[in-house]
């Protein structure tokens, strides 16, 4: 009884996820994450402060 009780939420989440993926147009999370990363990277490069010329601490 303990293993069924402890894994009930995991099993129900898996079943609901499979149902949603089969019946609805769920976006691919990897593509969404990659496009968000590209957007953030472009934003960072656009608004980055310029380096100071006098510092050679690198």
PDB file of N, H, CA, C and O in Angstrom:
ATOM      1  N   UNK A   1       0.817  -1.188   0.000  1.00  0.00           N
ATOM      2  CA  UNK A   1       0.000   0.000   0.000  1.00  0.00           C
ATOM      3  C   UNK A   1       0.862   1.253   0.000  1.00  0.00           C
ATOM      4  O   UNK A   1       0.447   2.276  -0.545  1.00  0.00           O
ATOM      5  N   UNK A   2       2.025   1.206   0.583  1.00  0.00           N
ATOM      6  H   UNK A   2       2.362   0.375   1.026  1.00  0.00           H
ATOM      7  CA  UNK A   2       2.874   2.378   0.706  1.00  0.00           C
ATOM      8  C   UNK A   2       3.413   2.865  -0.627  1.00  0.00           C
ATOM      9  O   UNK A   2       3.477   4.070  -0.868  1.00  0.00           O
ATOM     10  N   UNK A   3       3.801   1.938  -1.496  1.00  0.00           N
ATOM     11  H   UNK A   3       3.749   0.959  -1.301  1.00  0.00           H
ATOM     12  CA  UNK A   3       4.364   2.346  -2.793  1.00  0.00           C
ATOM     13  C   UNK A   3       3.291   2.937  -3.698  1.00  0.00           C
ATOM     14  O   UNK A   3       3.575   3.861  -4.460  1.00  0.00           O
ATOM     15  N   UNK A   4       2.093   2.435  -3.631  1.00  0.00           N
ATOM     16  H   UNK A   4       1.863   1.685  -3.011  1.00  0.00           H
ATOM     17  CA  UNK A   4       0.998   2.981  -4.440  1.00  0.00           C
ATOM     18  C   UNK A   4       0.624   4.371  -3.934  1.00  0.00           C
ATOM     19  O   UNK A   4       0.381   5.287  -4.720  1.00  0.00           O
ATOM     20  N   UNK A   5       0.584   4.511  -2.637  1.00  0.00           N
ATOM     21  H   UNK A   5       0.781   3.767  -1.999  1.00  0.00           H
ATOM     22  CA  UNK A   5       0.210   5.794  -2.048  1.00  0.00           C
ATOM     23  C   UNK A   5       1.266   6.865  -2.332  1.00  0.00           C
ATOM     24  O   UNK A   5       0.920   8.016  -2.596  1.00  0.00           O
ATOM     25  N   UNK A   6       2.530   6.502  -2.282  1.00  0.00           N
ATOM     26  H   UNK A   6       2.811   5.567  -2.067  1.00  0.00           H
ATOM     27  CA  UNK A   6       3.590   7.487  -2.467  1.00  0.00           C
ATOM     28  C   UNK A   6       3.783   7.850  -3.943  1.00  0.00           C
ATOM     29  O   UNK A   6       4.258   8.946  -4.240  1.00  0.00           O
ATOM     30  N   UNK A   7       3.434   6.975  -4.857  1.00  0.00           N
ATOM     31  H   UNK A   7       3.049   6.084  -4.616  1.00  0.00           H
ATOM     32  CA  UNK A   7       3.642   7.264  -6.274  1.00  0.00           C
ATOM     33  C   UNK A   7       2.346   7.631  -6.999  1.00  0.00           C
ATOM     34  O   UNK A   7       2.338   7.729  -8.226  1.00  0.00           O
ATOM     35  N   UNK A   8       1.267   7.833  -6.273  1.00  0.00           N
ATOM     36  H   UNK A   8       1.273   7.754  -5.276  1.00  0.00           H
ATOM     37  CA  UNK A   8      -0.016   8.147  -6.886  1.00  0.00           C
ATOM     38  C   UNK A   8       0.029   9.460  -7.656  1.00  0.00           C
ATOM     39  O   UNK A   8      -0.462   9.526  -8.782  1.00  0.00           O
ATOM     40  N   UNK A   9       0.608  10.506  -7.073  1.00  0.00           N
ATOM     41  H   UNK A   9       1.008  10.452  -6.158  1.00  0.00           H
ATOM     42  CA  UNK A   9       0.652  11.802  -7.755  1.00  0.00           C
ATOM     43  C   UNK A   9       1.535  11.735  -8.994  1.00  0.00           C
ATOM     44  O   UNK A   9       1.223  12.372 -10.000  1.00  0.00           O
ATOM     45  N   UNK A  10       2.621  10.986  -8.948  1.00  0.00           N
ATOM     46  H   UNK A  10       2.875  10.468  -8.131  1.00  0.00           H
ATOM     47  CA  UNK A  10       3.480  10.827 -10.117  1.00  0.00           C
ATOM     48  C   UNK A  10       2.741  10.102 -11.244  1.00  0.00           C
ATOM     49  O   UNK A  10       2.823  10.517 -12.400  1.00  0.00           O
ATOM     50  N   UNK A  11       2.041   9.056 -10.930  1.00  0.00           N
ATOM     51  H   UNK A  11       1.974   8.719  -9.991  1.00  0.00           H
ATOM     52  CA  UNK A  11       1.295   8.290 -11.936  1.00  0.00           C
ATOM     53  C   UNK A  11       0.182   9.136 -12.538  1.00  0.00           C
ATOM     54  O   UNK A  11      -0.007   9.133 -13.754  1.00  0.00           O
ATOM     55  N   UNK A  12      -0.556   9.861 -11.702  1.00  0.00           N
ATOM     56  H   UNK A  12      -0.403   9.863 -10.714  1.00  0.00           H
ATOM     57  CA  UNK A  12      -1.636  10.716 -12.206  1.00  0.00           C
ATOM     58  C   UNK A  12      -1.085  11.853 -13.068  1.00  0.00           C
ATOM     59  O   UNK A  12      -1.705  12.215 -14.067  1.00  0.00           O
ATOM     60  N   UNK A  13       0.050  12.413 -12.706  1.00  0.00           N
ATOM     61  H   UNK A  13       0.554  12.119 -11.894  1.00  0.00           H
ATOM     62  CA  UNK A  13       0.678  13.453 -13.512  1.00  0.00           C
ATOM     63  C   UNK A  13       1.123  12.928 -14.862  1.00  0.00           C
ATOM     64  O   UNK A  13       0.983  13.613 -15.875  1.00  0.00           O
ATOM     65  N   UNK A  14       1.655  11.722 -14.883  1.00  0.00           N
ATOM     66  H   UNK A  14       1.769  11.166 -14.059  1.00  0.00           H
ATOM     67  CA  UNK A  14       2.069  11.108 -16.139  1.00  0.00           C
ATOM     68  C   UNK A  14       0.871  10.836 -17.031  1.00  0.00           C
ATOM     69  O   UNK A  14       0.911  11.117 -18.229  1.00  0.00           O
ATOM     70  N   UNK A  15      -0.185  10.294 -16.461  1.00  0.00           N
ATOM     71  H   UNK A  15      -0.217  10.065 -15.488  1.00  0.00           H
ATOM     72  CA  UNK A  15      -1.396  10.000 -17.229  1.00  0.00           C
ATOM     73  C   UNK A  15      -1.991  11.288 -17.797  1.00  0.00           C
ATOM     74  O   UNK A  15      -2.369  11.333 -18.967  1.00  0.00           O
ATOM     75  N   UNK A  16      -2.075  12.325 -16.979  1.00  0.00           N
ATOM     76  H   UNK A  16      -1.768  12.288 -16.028  1.00  0.00           H
ATOM     77  CA  UNK A  16      -2.619  13.610 -17.456  1.00  0.00           C
ATOM     78  C   UNK A  16      -1.726  14.226 -18.523  1.00  0.00           C
ATOM     79  O   UNK A  16      -2.233  14.790 -19.493  1.00  0.00           O
ATOM     80  N   UNK A  17      -0.421  14.133 -18.369  1.00  0.00           N
ATOM     81  H   UNK A  17      -0.010  13.675 -17.581  1.00  0.00           H
ATOM     82  CA  UNK A  17       0.504  14.655 -19.366  1.00  0.00           C
ATOM     83  C   UNK A  17       0.395  13.949 -20.698  1.00  0.00           C
ATOM     84  O   UNK A  17       0.436  14.590 -21.748  1.00  0.00           O
ATOM     85  N   UNK A  18       0.257  12.634 -20.666  1.00  0.00           N
ATOM     86  H   UNK A  18       0.223  12.113 -19.813  1.00  0.00           H
ATOM     87  CA  UNK A  18       0.088  11.869 -21.904  1.00  0.00           C
ATOM     88  C   UNK A  18      -1.218  12.246 -22.588  1.00  0.00           C
ATOM     89  O   UNK A  18      -1.257  12.416 -23.807  1.00  0.00           O
ATOM     90  N   UNK A  19      -2.279  12.376 -21.814  1.00  0.00           N
ATOM     91  H   UNK A  19      -2.247  12.237 -20.825  1.00  0.00           H
ATOM     92  CA  UNK A  19      -3.582  12.758 -22.370  1.00  0.00           C
ATOM     93  C   UNK A  19      -3.508  14.133 -23.032  1.00  0.00           C
ATOM     94  O   UNK A  19      -3.992  14.310 -24.150  1.00  0.00           O
ATOM     95  N   UNK A  20      -2.905  15.102 -22.348  1.00  0.00           N
ATOM     96  H   UNK A  20      -2.511  14.958 -21.440  1.00  0.00           H
ATOM     97  CA  UNK A  20      -2.800  16.458 -22.906  1.00  0.00           C
ATOM     98  C   UNK A  20      -1.946  16.486 -24.169  1.00  0.00           C
ATOM     99  O   UNK A  20      -2.287  17.169 -25.135  1.00  0.00           O
ATOM    100  N   UNK A  21      -0.837  15.749 -24.166  1.00  0.00           N
ATOM    101  H   UNK A  21      -0.559  15.194 -23.381  1.00  0.00           H
ATOM    102  CA  UNK A  21       0.057  15.742 -25.324  1.00  0.00           C
ATOM    103  C   UNK A  21      -0.606  15.108 -26.542  1.00  0.00           C
ATOM    104  O   UNK A  21      -0.325  15.504 -27.674  1.00  0.00           O
ATOM    105  N   UNK A  22      -1.475  14.137 -26.326  1.00  0.00           N
ATOM    106  H   UNK A  22      -1.703  13.816 -25.407  1.00  0.00           H
ATOM    107  CA  UNK A  22      -2.127  13.468 -27.448  1.00  0.00           C
ATOM    108  C   UNK A  22      -3.322  14.248 -27.981  1.00  0.00           C
ATOM    109  O   UNK A  22      -3.612  14.183 -29.175  1.00  0.00           O
ATOM    110  N   UNK A  23      -4.012  14.977 -27.129  1.00  0.00           N
ATOM    111  H   UNK A  23      -3.776  15.030 -26.159  1.00  0.00           H
ATOM    112  CA  UNK A  23      -5.262  15.594 -27.546  1.00  0.00           C
ATOM    113  C   UNK A  23      -5.192  17.101 -27.781  1.00  0.00           C
ATOM    114  O   UNK A  23      -6.130  17.676 -28.334  1.00  0.00           O
ATOM    115  N   UNK A  24      -4.124  17.741 -27.383  1.00  0.00           N
ATOM    116  H   UNK A  24      -3.362  17.274 -26.934  1.00  0.00           H
ATOM    117  CA  UNK A  24      -4.004  19.184 -27.547  1.00  0.00           C
ATOM    118  C   UNK A  24      -2.671  19.515 -28.204  1.00  0.00           C
ATOM    119  O   UNK A  24      -1.743  18.706 -28.201  1.00  0.00           O
ATOM    120  N   UNK A  25      -2.591  20.716 -28.766  1.00  0.00           N
ATOM    121  H   UNK A  25      -3.345  21.374 -28.768  1.00  0.00           H
ATOM    122  CA  UNK A  25      -1.368  21.159 -29.425  1.00  0.00           C
ATOM    123  C   UNK A  25      -0.432  21.762 -28.373  1.00  0.00           C
ATOM    124  O   UNK A  25      -0.422  22.973 -28.157  1.00  0.00           O
ATOM    125  N   UNK A  26       0.342  20.911 -27.734  1.00  0.00           N
ATOM    126  H   UNK A  26       0.335  19.927 -27.909  1.00  0.00           H
ATOM    127  CA  UNK A  26       1.266  21.333 -26.692  1.00  0.00           C
ATOM    128  C   UNK A  26       2.590  21.698 -27.359  1.00  0.00           C
ATOM    129  O   UNK A  26       3.120  20.906 -28.138  1.00  0.00           O
ATOM    130  N   UNK A  27       3.141  22.893 -27.067  1.00  0.00           N
ATOM    131  H   UNK A  27       2.710  23.536 -26.434  1.00  0.00           H
ATOM    132  CA  UNK A  27       4.391  23.292 -27.711  1.00  0.00           C
ATOM    133  C   UNK A  27       5.565  22.455 -27.214  1.00  0.00           C
ATOM    134  O   UNK A  27       5.562  21.939 -26.096  1.00  0.00           O
ATOM    135  N   UNK A  28       6.559  22.340 -28.076  1.00  0.00           N
ATOM    136  H   UNK A  28       6.561  22.760 -28.984  1.00  0.00           H
ATOM    137  CA  UNK A  28       7.776  21.625 -27.724  1.00  0.00           C
ATOM    138  C   UNK A  28       8.582  22.510 -26.775  1.00  0.00           C
ATOM    139  O   UNK A  28       8.992  23.607 -27.157  1.00  0.00           O
ATOM    140  N   UNK A  29       8.811  22.058 -25.564  1.00  0.00           N
ATOM    141  H   UNK A  29       8.478  21.167 -25.254  1.00  0.00           H
ATOM    142  CA  UNK A  29       9.468  22.861 -24.536  1.00  0.00           C
ATOM    143  C   UNK A  29      10.902  23.185 -24.928  1.00  0.00           C
ATOM    144  O   UNK A  29      11.383  24.280 -24.636  1.00  0.00           O
ATOM    145  N   UNK A  30      11.583  22.275 -25.569  1.00  0.00           N
ATOM    146  H   UNK A  30      11.192  21.385 -25.806  1.00  0.00           H
ATOM    147  CA  UNK A  30      12.976  22.524 -25.965  1.00  0.00           C
ATOM    148  C   UNK A  30      13.055  23.677 -26.959  1.00  0.00           C
ATOM    149  O   UNK A  30      13.946  24.519 -26.850  1.00  0.00           O
ATOM    150  N   UNK A  31      12.145  23.732 -27.921  1.00  0.00           N
ATOM    151  H   UNK A  31      11.421  23.048 -28.009  1.00  0.00           H
ATOM    152  CA  UNK A  31      12.146  24.830 -28.894  1.00  0.00           C
ATOM    153  C   UNK A  31      11.830  26.156 -28.225  1.00  0.00           C
ATOM    154  O   UNK A  31      12.437  27.177 -28.549  1.00  0.00           O
ATOM    155  N   UNK A  32      10.885  26.148 -27.294  1.00  0.00           N
ATOM    156  H   UNK A  32      10.392  25.318 -27.031  1.00  0.00           H
ATOM    157  CA  UNK A  32      10.526  27.368 -26.576  1.00  0.00           C
ATOM    158  C   UNK A  32      11.714  27.851 -25.741  1.00  0.00           C
ATOM    159  O   UNK A  32      12.004  29.047 -25.719  1.00  0.00           O
ATOM    160  N   UNK A  33      12.394  26.951 -25.065  1.00  0.00           N
ATOM    161  H   UNK A  33      12.158  25.979 -25.083  1.00  0.00           H
ATOM    162  CA  UNK A  33      13.542  27.322 -24.237  1.00  0.00           C
ATOM    163  C   UNK A  33      14.688  27.844 -25.103  1.00  0.00           C
ATOM    164  O   UNK A  33      15.347  28.816 -24.733  1.00  0.00           O
ATOM    165  N   UNK A  34      14.932  27.212 -26.249  1.00  0.00           N
ATOM    166  H   UNK A  34      14.397  26.423 -26.550  1.00  0.00           H
ATOM    167  CA  UNK A  34      15.999  27.677 -27.139  1.00  0.00           C
ATOM    168  C   UNK A  34      15.709  29.061 -27.689  1.00  0.00           C
ATOM    169  O   UNK A  34      16.610  29.897 -27.756  1.00  0.00           O
ATOM    170  N   UNK A  35      14.472  29.319 -28.083  1.00  0.00           N
ATOM    171  H   UNK A  35      13.740  28.640 -28.028  1.00  0.00           H
ATOM    172  CA  UNK A  35      14.140  30.641 -28.613  1.00  0.00           C
ATOM    173  C   UNK A  35      14.220  31.696 -27.508  1.00  0.00           C
ATOM    174  O   UNK A  35      14.632  32.826 -27.772  1.00  0.00           O
ATOM    175  N   UNK A  36      13.839  31.354 -26.290  1.00  0.00           N
ATOM    176  H   UNK A  36      13.505  30.436 -26.076  1.00  0.00           H
ATOM    177  CA  UNK A  36      13.951  32.298 -25.175  1.00  0.00           C
ATOM    178  C   UNK A  36      15.416  32.601 -24.872  1.00  0.00           C
ATOM    179  O   UNK A  36      15.769  33.745 -24.582  1.00  0.00           O
ATOM    180  N   UNK A  37      16.259  31.588 -24.938  1.00  0.00           N
ATOM    181  H   UNK A  37      15.972  30.659 -25.174  1.00  0.00           H
ATOM    182  CA  UNK A  37      17.686  31.787 -24.693  1.00  0.00           C
ATOM    183  C   UNK A  37      18.307  32.683 -25.753  1.00  0.00           C
ATOM    184  O   UNK A  37      19.125  33.545 -25.431  1.00  0.00           O
ATOM    185  N   UNK A  38      17.935  32.493 -26.997  1.00  0.00           N
ATOM    186  H   UNK A  38      17.272  31.793 -27.259  1.00  0.00           H
ATOM    187  CA  UNK A  38      18.444  33.353 -28.069  1.00  0.00           C
ATOM    188  C   UNK A  38      17.979  34.794 -27.888  1.00  0.00           C
ATOM    189  O   UNK A  38      18.750  35.727 -28.114  1.00  0.00           O
ATOM    190  N   UNK A  39      16.745  34.980 -27.488  1.00  0.00           N
ATOM    191  H   UNK A  39      16.118  34.223 -27.304  1.00  0.00           H
ATOM    192  CA  UNK A  39      16.213  36.322 -27.264  1.00  0.00           C
ATOM    193  C   UNK A  39      16.941  37.017 -26.117  1.00  0.00           C
ATOM    194  O   UNK A  39      17.295  38.191 -26.223  1.00  0.00           O
ATOM    195  N   UNK A  40      17.162  36.300 -25.034  1.00  0.00           N
ATOM    196  H   UNK A  40      16.875  35.346 -24.947  1.00  0.00           H
ATOM    197  CA  UNK A  40      17.864  36.875 -23.883  1.00  0.00           C
ATOM    198  C   UNK A  40      19.306  37.193 -24.241  1.00  0.00           C
ATOM    199  O   UNK A  40      19.824  38.231 -23.831  1.00  0.00           O
ATOM    200  N   UNK A  41      19.960  36.329 -24.991  1.00  0.00           N
ATOM    201  H   UNK A  41      19.539  35.486 -25.324  1.00  0.00           H
ATOM    202  CA  UNK A  41      21.340  36.567 -25.403  1.00  0.00           C
ATOM    203  C   UNK A  41      21.434  37.797 -26.294  1.00  0.00           C
ATOM    204  O   UNK A  41      22.334  38.617 -26.114  1.00  0.00           O
ATOM    205  N   UNK A  42      20.527  37.941 -27.247  1.00  0.00           N
ATOM    206  H   UNK A  42      19.796  37.274 -27.393  1.00  0.00           H
ATOM    207  CA  UNK A  42      20.520  39.114 -28.119  1.00  0.00           C
ATOM    208  C   UNK A  42      20.261  40.382 -27.311  1.00  0.00           C
ATOM    209  O   UNK A  42      20.892  41.410 -27.559  1.00  0.00           O
ATOM    210  N   UNK A  43      19.355  40.323 -26.360  1.00  0.00           N
ATOM    211  H   UNK A  43      18.843  39.488 -26.158  1.00  0.00           H
ATOM    212  CA  UNK A  43      19.060  41.472 -25.496  1.00  0.00           C
ATOM    213  C   UNK A  43      20.286  41.863 -24.680  1.00  0.00           C
ATOM    214  O   UNK A  43      20.593  43.047 -24.537  1.00  0.00           O
ATOM    215  N   UNK A  44      20.981  40.870 -24.150  1.00  0.00           N
ATOM    216  H   UNK A  44      20.731  39.909 -24.267  1.00  0.00           H
ATOM    217  CA  UNK A  44      22.180  41.138 -23.351  1.00  0.00           C
ATOM    218  C   UNK A  44      23.265  41.789 -24.198  1.00  0.00           C
ATOM    219  O   UNK A  44      23.887  42.756 -23.757  1.00  0.00           O
ATOM    220  N   UNK A  45      23.504  41.283 -25.396  1.00  0.00           N
ATOM    221  H   UNK A  45      22.998  40.498 -25.754  1.00  0.00           H
ATOM    222  CA  UNK A  45      24.534  41.846 -26.259  1.00  0.00           C
ATOM    223  C   UNK A  45      24.186  43.272 -26.686  1.00  0.00           C
ATOM    224  O   UNK A  45      25.073  44.108 -26.854  1.00  0.00           O
ATOM    225  N   UNK A  46      22.912  43.541 -26.858  1.00  0.00           N
ATOM    226  H   UNK A  46      22.191  42.861 -26.721  1.00  0.00           H
ATOM    227  CA  UNK A  46      22.492  44.866 -27.301  1.00  0.00           C
ATOM    228  C   UNK A  46      22.670  45.907 -26.198  1.00  0.00           C
ATOM    229  O   UNK A  46      23.075  47.034 -26.483  1.00  0.00           O
ATOM    230  N   UNK A  47      22.379  45.560 -24.962  1.00  0.00           N
ATOM    231  H   UNK A  47      22.050  44.644 -24.730  1.00  0.00           H
ATOM    232  CA  UNK A  47      22.381  46.519 -23.862  1.00  0.00           C
ATOM    233  C   UNK A  47      23.560  46.357 -22.907  1.00  0.00           C
ATOM    234  O   UNK A  47      23.524  46.903 -21.805  1.00  0.00           O
ATOM    235  N   UNK A  48      24.586  45.636 -23.286  1.00  0.00           N
ATOM    236  H   UNK A  48      24.616  45.192 -24.182  1.00  0.00           H
ATOM    237  CA  UNK A  48      25.749  45.440 -22.435  1.00  0.00           C
ATOM    238  C   UNK A  48      26.550  46.733 -22.338  1.00  0.00           C
ATOM    239  O   UNK A  48      26.671  47.467 -23.319  1.00  0.00           O
ATOM    240  N   UNK A  49      27.093  47.007 -21.167  1.00  0.00           N
ATOM    241  H   UNK A  49      26.995  46.410 -20.370  1.00  0.00           H
ATOM    242  CA  UNK A  49      27.938  48.179 -21.004  1.00  0.00           C
ATOM    243  C   UNK A  49      29.252  47.954 -21.748  1.00  0.00           C
ATOM    244  O   UNK A  49      29.772  46.839 -21.769  1.00  0.00           O
ATOM    245  N   UNK A  50      29.788  49.011 -22.357  1.00  0.00           N
ATOM    246  H   UNK A  50      29.365  49.917 -22.339  1.00  0.00           H
ATOM    247  CA  UNK A  50      31.072  48.842 -23.033  1.00  0.00           C
ATOM    248  C   UNK A  50      32.200  48.666 -22.019  1.00  0.00           C
ATOM    249  O   UNK A  50      32.136  49.198 -20.910  1.00  0.00           O
ATOM    250  N   UNK A  51      33.221  47.925 -22.400  1.00  0.00           N
ATOM    251  H   UNK A  51      33.273  47.493 -23.301  1.00  0.00           H
ATOM    252  CA  UNK A  51      34.353  47.715 -21.514  1.00  0.00           C
ATOM    253  C   UNK A  51      35.174  48.996 -21.401  1.00  0.00           C
ATOM    254  O   UNK A  51      35.264  49.775 -22.350  1.00  0.00           O
ATOM    255  N   UNK A  52      35.764  49.199 -20.245  1.00  0.00           N
ATOM    256  H   UNK A  52      35.691  48.566 -19.474  1.00  0.00           H
ATOM    257  CA  UNK A  52      36.644  50.340 -20.040  1.00  0.00           C
ATOM    258  C   UNK A  52      37.983  50.054 -20.685  1.00  0.00           C
ATOM    259  O   UNK A  52      38.457  48.918 -20.661  1.00  0.00           O
ATOM    260  N   UNK A  53      38.588  51.056 -21.252  1.00  0.00           N
ATOM    261  H   UNK A  53      38.204  51.979 -21.272  1.00  0.00           H
ATOM    262  CA  UNK A  53      39.860  50.859 -21.964  1.00  0.00           C
ATOM    263  C   UNK A  53      41.047  50.708 -21.019  1.00  0.00           C
ATOM    264  O   UNK A  53      42.033  50.062 -21.374  1.00  0.00           O
ATOM    265  N   UNK A  54      40.975  51.282 -19.841  1.00  0.00           N
ATOM    266  H   UNK A  54      40.174  51.807 -19.552  1.00  0.00           H
ATOM    267  CA  UNK A  54      42.121  51.302 -18.928  1.00  0.00           C
ATOM    268  C   UNK A  54      42.302  50.025 -18.125  1.00  0.00           C
ATOM    269  O   UNK A  54      43.382  49.804 -17.578  1.00  0.00           O
ATOM    270  N   UNK A  55      41.288  49.180 -18.035  1.00  0.00           N
ATOM    271  H   UNK A  55      40.411  49.360 -18.479  1.00  0.00           H
ATOM    272  CA  UNK A  55      41.384  47.964 -17.209  1.00  0.00           C
ATOM    273  C   UNK A  55      41.923  46.797 -18.017  1.00  0.00           C
ATOM    274  O   UNK A  55      41.364  46.420 -19.048  1.00  0.00           O
ATOM    275  N   UNK A  56      43.019  46.233 -17.529  1.00  0.00           N
ATOM    276  H   UNK A  56      43.473  46.539 -16.692  1.00  0.00           H
ATOM    277  CA  UNK A  56      43.560  45.011 -18.110  1.00  0.00           C
ATOM    278  C   UNK A  56      43.621  43.927 -17.044  1.00  0.00           C
ATOM    279  O   UNK A  56      44.635  43.243 -16.906  1.00  0.00           O
ATOM    280  N   UNK A  57      42.538  43.770 -16.291  1.00  0.00           N
ATOM    281  H   UNK A  57      41.714  44.325 -16.403  1.00  0.00           H
ATOM    282  CA  UNK A  57      42.488  42.800 -15.201  1.00  0.00           C
ATOM    283  C   UNK A  57      42.266  41.378 -15.689  1.00  0.00           C
ATOM    284  O   UNK A  57      42.403  40.440 -14.903  1.00  0.00           O
ATOM    285  N   UNK A  58      41.927  41.186 -16.957  1.00  0.00           N
ATOM    286  H   UNK A  58      41.815  41.948 -17.595  1.00  0.00           H
ATOM    287  CA  UNK A  58      41.607  39.849 -17.470  1.00  0.00           C
ATOM    288  C   UNK A  58      42.733  38.925 -17.273  1.00  0.00           C
ATOM    289  O   UNK A  58      42.643  37.755 -17.645  1.00  0.00           O
TER     290      UNK A  58
END
